[in-house]
Amino acid sequence: MPDERELFTGTAWYYAKYRLGYPREFFDFVVRYYGLDGKGRLLDLGCGTGQITIPLGRYFQEAIGLDPEREMLAEAQKEAQKAGVTNIKWVLKKAEEMSEALGYFRLTTMGGSFHWMEQEKVLEKIYDLTEQGGGLVIVSDSSSPWRSEGEEKWKDLQKQIVQRYLGEVRRTGNSYYVEPKERFEALLDRSPFRKFEVFTHDYIREWTIESVIGFLFSTSFASRRLFGARVREFEQELKDELLNLEPSGRFAEKVRVEALLARK
């Protein structure tokens, strides 16, 4: 069943090109934590263009990347081919629709996708499909300008200009963003998994004017289609104001990656 919100319609090309994914330190930690050794199966829910599926897929016998957006899966398949990873199956489906038909998994991952889901229902389904001793990883980072207000002027500027064109309230495709009612930690505490550990990693990410604009067009709150006939005007205004703030056109971002890791 398609998502009428059309959260990421038209974003997949930008997503594959400008979403930089997660750092090596995160993947190394996950591999060590779960003792991944090329056996078992991986399930990546809301996989997008494969930023987690492809790097982690190498450590499993088989991987499933599941996403409700056909465009995302098409780009993910291209990215897997570029990376030479051939053991991934891409499945067009919502996380809420998963069942035993997918099989059972050693590890399930979600990167920046869990907040779009019916969270308690999804956690219960993941638990049922997880092998004994297997686990779950929920990971996100701080790149969104909506998550770092006041920390970096250039990110605040992005948000302000998006709001001039699309309104003060944060968009999510055809609808508006609703903050999760509970922290993911509380949901895990109440889930069948119960116990979990937290991994964090801080690093510096470099951006250019092009990558800033490309990243925004990859999001649900500022996808290119939302600007309509004013998209070129938006691009030019953002470029001019960013260059006015920093003439080099290069920006440094302090990024924090945070992952919740649970075992069955």
C-alpha positions as CSV (number, residue, x, y, z in Angstrom):
1,M,0.0,0.0,0.0
2,P,1.6,3.3,-1.1
3,D,2.2,6.1,1.5
4,E,-0.1,9.0,0.6
5,R,2.2,11.4,2.4
6,E,4.7,10.9,-0.5
7,L,7.5,11.7,2.0
8,F,10.4,11.1,-0.4
9,T,8.8,11.3,-3.8
10,G,11.3,12.8,-6.3
11,T,14.2,12.7,-3.8
12,A,16.0,9.4,-4.5
13,W,18.6,10.7,-7.0
14,Y,19.6,13.4,-4.5
15,Y,19.5,10.9,-1.6
16,A,21.9,8.6,-3.3
17,K,24.3,11.4,-4.3
18,Y,24.2,13.8,-1.3
19,R,23.4,11.7,1.7
20,L,26.8,10.8,3.0
21,G,25.7,7.9,5.1
22,Y,27.3,6.8,8.4
23,P,31.0,6.8,9.3
24,R,33.2,3.8,9.3
25,E,33.4,3.9,13.1
26,F,29.7,3.1,13.3
27,F,29.9,0.1,11.0
28,D,33.0,-1.2,12.7
29,F,31.3,-1.1,16.1
30,V,28.2,-2.9,14.9
31,V,30.4,-5.7,13.3
32,R,32.3,-6.1,16.6
33,Y,29.2,-5.8,18.9
34,Y,27.3,-8.6,17.1
35,G,30.3,-10.6,16.0
36,L,29.3,-10.4,12.3
37,D,31.1,-13.1,10.3
38,G,29.4,-13.5,7.0
39,K,26.6,-15.7,8.3
40,G,22.9,-15.1,8.8
41,R,20.7,-12.5,7.2
42,L,20.3,-8.7,7.5
43,L,17.1,-6.8,7.3
44,D,17.3,-3.0,6.7
45,L,14.0,-1.3,7.2
46,G,13.3,2.0,5.4
47,C,16.6,1.3,3.6
48,G,16.4,4.3,1.3
49,T,19.2,4.1,-1.3
50,G,21.2,1.6,0.8
51,Q,23.4,3.7,3.1
52,I,23.3,0.9,5.7
53,T,22.3,-2.1,3.6
54,I,25.3,-2.0,1.3
55,P,28.2,-1.4,3.8
56,L,26.7,-4.0,6.2
57,G,25.5,-6.5,3.6
58,R,29.1,-7.7,3.1
59,Y,29.0,-9.2,6.6
60,F,26.0,-11.4,6.0
61,Q,25.1,-14.4,3.8
62,E,22.1,-12.4,2.5
63,A,20.6,-8.9,3.1
64,I,17.1,-7.5,2.5
65,G,16.6,-3.8,1.9
66,L,13.0,-2.9,2.4
67,D,11.4,0.5,1.6
68,P,8.0,1.8,0.5
69,E,9.5,4.1,-2.2
70,R,10.1,2.4,-5.6
71,E,12.5,5.3,-6.6
72,M,14.6,4.7,-3.6
73,L,15.0,1.0,-4.3
74,A,15.9,1.7,-8.0
75,E,18.8,4.0,-6.8
76,A,19.8,1.5,-4.1
77,Q,20.2,-1.3,-6.7
78,K,22.4,1.0,-8.8
79,E,24.6,1.8,-5.7
80,A,24.9,-1.9,-4.8
81,Q,26.1,-2.6,-8.4
82,K,28.7,0.2,-8.1
83,A,29.9,-1.2,-4.8
84,G,30.0,-4.8,-6.2
85,V,27.7,-6.1,-3.5
86,T,25.5,-8.8,-5.0
87,N,23.8,-10.5,-2.0
88,I,21.1,-7.9,-1.4
89,K,17.4,-8.3,-2.3
90,W,15.4,-5.1,-2.6
91,V,11.8,-5.3,-1.4
92,L,9.0,-2.7,-2.0
93,K,7.1,-2.8,1.2
94,K,6.3,-0.8,4.3
95,A,7.9,-2.0,7.6
96,E,4.5,-2.5,9.1
97,E,3.8,-5.1,6.3
98,M,6.7,-7.4,7.1
99,S,5.9,-11.0,8.0
100,E,7.4,-14.5,8.2
101,A,7.3,-14.6,4.4
102,L,10.5,-12.5,4.6
103,G,12.2,-15.1,6.7
104,Y,14.2,-14.7,9.9
105,F,17.1,-12.4,10.6
106,R,20.3,-12.1,12.6
107,L,20.2,-8.3,12.6
108,T,17.6,-5.6,11.7
109,T,18.7,-2.0,11.2
110,M,16.9,1.3,10.8
111,G,18.7,4.5,9.9
112,G,16.7,7.7,10.1
113,S,13.5,5.8,9.2
114,F,12.1,4.5,12.5
115,H,10.3,7.8,13.3
116,W,8.1,7.4,10.1
117,M,6.8,4.0,11.3
118,E,4.1,2.6,13.6
119,Q,6.9,2.1,16.1
120,E,5.5,-0.3,18.7
121,K,4.0,-2.5,16.0
122,V,7.3,-2.6,14.1
123,L,9.4,-3.4,17.2
124,E,7.1,-6.4,18.0
125,K,7.4,-7.7,14.4
126,I,11.1,-7.3,14.4
127,Y,11.4,-9.2,17.6
128,D,9.4,-12.1,16.2
129,L,11.6,-12.3,13.1
130,T,14.9,-12.0,15.0
131,E,16.9,-15.2,15.6
132,Q,17.8,-15.9,19.2
133,G,21.0,-14.0,20.0
134,G,20.3,-11.7,17.1
135,G,19.6,-8.0,17.4
136,L,18.4,-4.6,16.4
137,V,20.1,-1.3,15.6
138,I,18.3,2.1,15.4
139,V,20.7,4.8,14.2
140,S,20.5,8.5,13.4
141,D,22.6,11.6,13.2
142,S,22.3,15.3,13.8
143,S,22.6,16.6,10.2
144,S,19.1,18.0,9.8
145,P,18.9,21.7,10.4
146,W,15.8,21.1,12.4
147,R,17.8,19.2,15.0
148,S,20.7,21.6,15.6
149,E,19.1,25.1,16.0
150,G,21.6,27.6,17.3
151,E,24.7,25.4,17.0
152,E,25.9,26.4,13.6
153,K,24.9,29.6,11.8
154,W,25.0,28.1,8.3
155,K,22.6,25.4,9.3
156,D,20.2,27.9,10.9
157,L,20.3,29.9,7.7
158,Q,19.2,26.8,5.7
159,K,16.2,26.4,7.9
160,Q,15.2,30.1,7.8
161,I,15.3,30.2,4.0
162,V,13.3,26.9,3.7
163,Q,10.7,28.4,6.0
164,R,10.5,31.6,3.9
165,Y,9.4,29.5,0.9
166,L,7.5,26.6,2.5
167,G,6.2,28.1,5.7
168,E,7.2,28.0,9.4
169,V,5.9,24.5,10.1
170,R,8.1,21.7,9.0
171,R,6.9,19.9,6.0
172,T,7.0,16.1,5.4
173,G,6.0,15.5,1.8
174,N,2.3,16.3,1.4
175,S,1.8,16.7,5.2
176,Y,3.5,18.2,8.2
177,Y,5.9,16.8,10.7
178,V,4.7,15.4,14.0
179,E,7.3,14.8,16.7
180,P,7.4,11.2,18.0
181,K,5.4,11.0,21.2
182,E,8.1,9.1,23.0
183,R,11.9,8.8,22.9
184,F,13.1,5.6,21.2
185,E,14.7,4.5,24.4
186,A,11.3,4.4,26.2
187,L,9.8,2.4,23.3
188,L,12.7,-0.1,23.5
189,D,12.3,-0.3,27.3
190,R,8.7,-1.3,26.8
191,S,9.3,-3.6,23.8
192,P,10.1,-7.3,23.9
193,F,13.8,-6.4,23.5
194,R,13.9,-4.3,26.7
195,K,17.6,-4.0,27.3
196,F,19.8,-1.9,24.9
197,E,23.1,-0.1,24.7
198,V,23.9,3.3,23.3
199,F,26.8,4.0,20.8
200,T,27.8,7.6,20.0
201,H,30.5,9.0,17.7
202,D,31.3,12.6,17.0
203,Y,33.1,13.8,13.9
204,I,33.4,16.7,11.5
205,R,31.7,16.6,8.1
206,E,32.6,19.0,5.3
207,W,30.0,20.6,3.0
208,T,30.0,22.7,-0.1
209,I,27.2,24.9,-1.5
210,E,26.3,22.1,-4.0
211,S,26.1,19.4,-1.3
212,V,24.1,21.6,1.0
213,I,21.4,22.2,-1.7
214,G,21.6,18.6,-2.8
215,F,21.1,17.4,0.8
216,L,18.0,19.6,1.2
217,F,16.5,18.2,-2.0
218,S,16.9,14.7,-0.5
219,T,14.8,15.5,2.5
220,S,11.0,15.1,3.1
221,F,10.9,18.7,4.4
222,A,12.6,20.5,1.5
223,S,12.3,18.1,-1.5
224,R,12.7,19.9,-4.8
225,R,9.0,19.3,-5.8
226,L,7.7,21.2,-2.8
227,F,9.1,24.5,-4.2
228,G,7.3,24.3,-7.5
229,A,8.0,27.1,-9.9
230,R,10.1,28.9,-7.2
231,V,12.8,26.2,-7.0
232,R,15.4,28.2,-8.9
233,E,14.7,31.3,-6.9
234,F,15.2,29.3,-3.7
235,E,18.5,27.8,-4.9
236,Q,19.9,31.2,-5.8
237,E,18.8,32.8,-2.6
238,L,20.3,30.0,-0.5
239,K,23.5,30.1,-2.4
240,D,23.8,33.9,-2.1
241,E,23.1,34.0,1.6
242,L,25.5,31.1,2.4
243,L,28.2,32.8,0.4
244,N,27.6,36.0,2.2
245,L,28.0,34.2,5.5
246,E,31.1,32.2,4.3
247,P,32.7,33.4,1.1
248,S,34.7,30.2,0.6
249,G,31.5,28.3,0.2
250,R,32.8,25.6,2.5
251,F,31.2,24.7,5.8
252,A,32.2,22.4,8.7
253,E,29.5,20.5,10.6
254,K,29.9,18.9,14.0
255,V,28.0,15.6,13.6
256,R,26.9,13.2,16.3
257,V,25.9,9.7,15.3
258,E,23.8,7.9,17.9
259,A,22.8,4.2,17.8
260,L,20.6,2.1,20.0
261,L,21.7,-1.6,20.0
262,A,19.5,-4.3,21.4
263,R,19.7,-8.1,21.5
264,K,17.1,-10.9,21.6
